[in-house]
C-alpha cells in the first residue's frame, strides 16, 4: 500500500471513529458490507449469485487474482471518498475472488478498527500479516490497534505490544514516518519526553503530514523542543 494512501486512509479512519455510532450501526448493516460477508452461511440463491459473479469475472479477467486486485483498487477509491459501505462490498468481492489476497484482510482490519472493533481488527490484521510479514505499514497499523486499546483500557500490555510492532515497522522501513510519530506518542505516554521529541523530529523530517498538532501542543507543555524548531504554538500554526 503506497505511503501517501496510508496517510489518507489513516486520517479517514480517525474521522470514522469520531463520527460513527459504533455497535448499533454495525448490527444493522447487511452482511455484504461486513468483513467476509459477516462470516455467515449464504443462502442457495446467494451462492448462485456468487457463482454468476465469478463466471463473469473469469470471462473478463485473465485470472481471479487480477480480478481481485481490480476490486481492491475500486474499494480503496471508495474508501478514500468516505463511501465505506461501498468500499467494503468491493473488498468482499475481492476476497471472494481470491481468499489469499492479503490486502483484503488488511482492508477489513482498517475498517473494523475505525468502527472501534479493535479485537476483530487484530484478528484480521493477523491474517493479513501472514501474507505480508515484511510490510512496515501493516506492522504500524497493528500497533495503532494496540494504541487504541491502551487508550481505552489503559493496560500496560497493550502499550508494550504497540511498541513491539512499531519498532519492527521502523526496522523494516526507517522512513515510515507514521511509525516514528507513533513511537513519539508511546514515549510521551511513558513520560520520556526527550525521546518523544527525538522520534517526533525524525517523523517531521520525513513527512510533516504524519504529525498531530494537538499532540505536539501536549508535548510542548511537558517539555520545550530541545532542537528549538517549535518554540511556541503560534509558530506551529503558521
Phi, psi and omega in degrees: 000122181304149187296317182296324176296321179299318179296316181297315182292324178296317179297319179293322180299319178297319179297318180296319180296330183280332190251344186279149170264090201306283191298315184296318181294318183296321181294332184274349185285144176288155183305330185294344179248016173252150181310129179054041179056031177078001179066021180260158178287130182277153177287167179300320179296319179294323178295322178293322177296320177298316180299319178296318179296315181296319179295322178296319178291323178299328180278340186257339182236157179293320180219163176289333176297319178295317179297320179298317179296323178299312181290331175297315180298318178296322179298315179299322180297314179295321181297317180296334179272359179087004179269075191293316181296318178297320178297315181298323178296320177294320177298320178296320178295321177297320178293320179298321180289325183208091179298349178264012175278101184300334180296333179295316179293325177298312180297315178301320180294319179298315181293319180297319178295318179297331178272014177064029174254074189292320180297317178295319180300318179300316180298320180289320177295326178295326174292318182296320187288342174298324181273334183227065184294343182252018178277114178296318182294323178294320177299320180288332175291320176297319178300323180298323178296315179296325177295318177299318181294322179296317181293334180273323187244348177055045177257129184302326183297328179292319178293323178296317179293321178300315180299319180300313182289326178291319177298320178293321179300316180289326177298320180285329180207103183292350180260012178284092184296324180298318179293319180295318177298318180295324176295330174296318178297317179299314180298323177297314180297332178272004179064025175259080190288327177297316179293323178299317177297320181299312180293321182297318180291325176299316179295316181300320181294337180268315184199111179297335182294344181284349188273147173249114188288335175296317177296320179301318178298317180299317180293320179297327178293330181276325183201131177298153179298116181299333180273348179074009180292317176252108184249355179186155183299328182295324179289327182296321186273353181286000000 
